[in-house]
């Protein structure tokens, strides 16, 4: 069924017609949403023009992400043990040829700063953005890492960054293209950006079913192709699409195969 969208157009190309492909409700397992999910319903459609998959019913669903600002975990988090950092160390190994020694690094959606901890180990100057005020305060108090408690579009600074990383953030954003533009403006002239999001065509979805991606805070569902397309629409050049990140030679070979098939990591490495 093709529908004309009266509210949210395609976040990638702006088209206003799409084919509805599924409907999700019942999100009570998500702590950040409290008791509200009983009546929450996400309608997911695919854009007829560019193939982007996204939530279309922005008038019925709170897409402001304001709930993130006041979110507080049930208990005080502790820094992840070193083995949890291995993937971010592998990411940095992949990124090393593109950034200078002592690079200035910004994590655009820093979470609890695992990537920034790994980057600081390498001697990089690190800084983050996280609209969850508790998480930003925790990062300064526990890790001595500066995290700004704002949404990315509200972040203002005179600094420019050699590397900006956004790991599992763009799927949550109401205006992902605007955030691509913001990141491009924050980059140094020779800076690079690395963006990673869940893959709509992930092998996990093929094995476990589409509900493995069900999340009331996910409004955008990317593939490597639509992620790269969106970045290019905001002036980026794609250095690599789905670059392989692996913690061992065997894992790198396996990941390179699934990435080549488009069912692995959904990521792009970009330059201005």
C-alpha positions in Angstrom: 0.0 0.0 0.0 1.5 3.3 -1.1 0.5 6.3 1.1 0.9 10.0 0.9 2.6 11.2 4.1 0.9 14.4 5.5 3.5 14.8 8.3 7.0 13.4 8.3 8.6 13.3 4.8 11.5 11.0 4.0 14.4 12.1 6.2 16.9 11.4 3.4 15.4 12.8 0.1 12.3 14.7 1.4 9.8 12.7 -0.7 6.3 12.5 0.7 5.1 9.1 -0.5 6.2 5.8 0.8 5.0 2.2 1.2 4.1 1.1 4.7 5.9 -2.1 5.5 5.2 -2.8 9.2 3.8 -1.5 12.4 5.4 -1.8 15.9 3.8 -1.4 19.3 4.3 -2.7 22.8 7.6 -1.3 24.0 7.4 -1.9 27.7 10.8 -3.5 27.9 12.4 -0.1 27.2 13.2 1.6 30.6 13.7 5.0 29.1 10.1 5.1 28.0 8.6 4.3 31.4 5.0 3.2 31.3 4.1 5.2 28.2 4.6 2.5 25.5 1.2 0.8 26.0 -0.3 3.3 23.5 2.8 3.9 21.4 2.7 2.7 17.8 5.4 3.2 15.2 4.5 3.0 11.6 7.5 2.0 9.4 7.6 2.7 5.7 10.0 2.6 2.8 10.5 5.7 0.6 9.5 5.1 -3.0 12.2 7.5 -4.3 15.4 6.6 -2.4 14.6 3.4 -0.4 15.1 4.9 3.0 13.1 3.1 5.8 11.8 5.3 8.6 8.9 6.0 11.0 6.2 8.1 9.3 3.8 9.0 12.2 5.7 11.9 13.8 2.5 13.6 14.8 1.4 10.7 17.0 4.8 9.7 18.5 7.1 11.8 20.8 10.0 12.2 18.4 11.6 15.1 20.4 13.9 12.7 22.4 13.2 15.0 25.5 12.9 11.9 27.6 16.6 11.3 27.1 17.5 14.6 28.9 16.1 13.5 32.2 16.8 9.7 32.0 18.6 8.2 34.9 19.8 4.6 35.1 18.4 2.3 37.8 21.8 2.1 39.4 25.1 3.9 39.2 27.0 2.6 36.1 30.6 1.5 36.4 33.3 1.9 33.7 33.2 -1.0 31.3 36.0 -3.5 31.8 38.8 -3.5 29.3 37.5 -6.4 27.2 34.4 -4.3 26.4 36.7 -1.6 24.9 38.3 -4.0 22.4 35.9 -3.2 19.5 36.6 0.6 19.9 40.3 -0.1 19.9 39.8 -2.0 16.7 37.8 1.0 15.3 40.7 3.2 16.2 43.2 0.9 14.4 41.1 1.2 11.3 40.9 5.0 11.7 44.6 5.6 12.5 45.8 6.3 9.0 43.2 9.1 8.6 43.9 11.1 11.7 47.1 12.8 13.1 48.9 12.0 16.3 47.3 13.8 19.2 44.1 14.3 17.2 41.2 16.2 18.6 38.3 13.7 18.8 34.6 14.4 19.4 32.1 11.6 20.1 28.7 12.8 18.8 26.5 10.7 21.1 29.0 9.6 23.6 26.9 7.2 25.8 29.1 6.3 28.7 32.3 7.1 26.9 33.7 3.7 26.0 35.0 5.0 22.6 36.5 8.1 24.2 38.2 6.0 26.9 39.8 3.9 24.1 40.8 7.1 22.2 42.3 8.7 25.3 44.5 5.6 25.7 46.0 6.5 22.3 46.9 10.0 23.4 44.0 11.8 21.6 42.3 14.8 23.0 38.8 13.7 23.7 35.4 15.3 24.2 31.8 14.2 23.9 28.1 15.2 23.4 25.3 13.4 25.2 21.9 15.0 25.9 21.4 12.6 28.9 22.4 15.0 31.7 23.2 12.3 34.2 25.6 10.5 31.7 27.4 13.8 31.0 27.8 14.5 34.7 28.9 10.9 35.3 31.6 11.1 32.6 33.2 14.2 34.2 32.9 12.9 37.7 34.0 9.3 37.1 36.2 9.4 34.0 37.4 13.0 33.9 36.1 13.3 30.3 34.3 16.5 29.2 30.8 15.6 27.8 28.4 18.4 26.9 24.8 17.7 28.0 23.2 18.9 24.8 21.7 17.5 21.6 24.2 17.7 18.7 22.3 20.4 16.8 22.5 22.6 19.9 26.2 22.2 20.4 28.2 25.4 19.9 32.0 25.7 19.9 34.9 27.4 18.2 36.8 24.2 18.1 37.2 22.0 15.0 37.8 18.3 15.3 40.2 15.9 13.4 37.8 13.0 14.0 34.1 12.9 14.8 32.6 9.6 15.7 28.9 8.8 16.0 28.2 5.3 17.1 24.5 4.1 17.2 23.0 7.6 17.3 21.6 8.6 13.9 18.9 6.0 14.1 17.4 8.1 17.0 17.4 11.5 15.3 14.4 13.3 14.0 16.6 15.3 11.6 19.5 13.1 10.6 20.5 15.1 7.6 20.7 18.3 9.7 23.0 16.4 12.0 25.2 15.3 9.1 25.5 19.0 8.2 26.3 19.9 11.8 29.1 17.3 11.9 30.6 18.6 8.6 30.7 22.1 10.1 32.5 20.9 13.2 35.2 19.0 11.3 38.7 20.5 10.7 39.6 21.0 7.0 41.3 17.6 6.8 39.1 16.0 9.4 37.1 12.7 9.0 33.9 11.4 10.4 32.9 7.8 11.2 29.2 7.1 11.5 27.9 3.6 12.5 24.2 2.7 12.9 22.1 -0.5 13.0 21.8 -2.1 9.6 18.2 -2.7 8.3 19.6 -5.6 6.3 21.7 -7.0 9.1 22.5 -10.7 9.2 20.9 -10.6 12.7 17.6 -9.5 11.3 17.8 -12.3 8.6 18.4 -14.8 11.4 16.2 -13.6 14.2 13.5 -11.6 12.3 12.7 -8.0 11.9 11.7 -7.5 15.5 15.3 -7.6 16.6 15.4 -4.0 15.4 12.2 -3.0 17.3 12.9 0.1 19.5 10.6 3.1 20.3 13.5 5.5 20.0 14.5 4.3 16.5 13.0 6.6 13.8 15.4 5.9 11.0 16.5 2.5 9.6 19.6 2.6 7.4 21.4 0.4 5.0 25.0 1.1 4.0 23.7 2.5 0.8 21.1 4.9 2.3 23.6 6.0 5.0 26.2 6.9 2.4 23.5 8.6 0.2 22.4 10.8 3.1 26.0 11.9 3.9 26.7 12.7 0.3 23.5 14.8 0.1 25.1 17.0 2.8 28.4 17.5 0.9 30.5 14.6 2.4 32.8 12.5 0.3 32.7 8.8 1.2 36.1 7.4 1.8 34.9 3.9 2.6 31.5 2.3 3.0 31.2 -0.3 5.7 35.0 -0.4 6.4 35.9 -3.7 8.1 36.6 -3.5 11.9 37.9 -6.8 13.4 39.6 -7.8 16.6 41.5 -10.7 15.0 42.5 -11.7 11.4 39.8 -14.4 11.3 37.0 -12.0 12.4 38.2 -9.4 9.9 37.9 -11.9 7.1 34.4 -13.0 8.1 33.3 -9.4 8.6 34.7 -8.3 5.3 32.6 -11.0 3.6 29.3 -10.0 5.3 30.0 -6.3 4.8 30.6 -6.9 1.1 27.2 -8.6 1.0 25.6 -5.6 2.7 24.4 -7.6 5.7 27.1 -6.7 8.2 28.2 -3.4 9.7 26.3 -0.3 8.5 28.9 2.5 8.6 30.6 5.1 6.6 34.0 6.8 6.8 33.7 10.4 5.4 35.7 13.5 4.7 34.6 17.1 4.1 
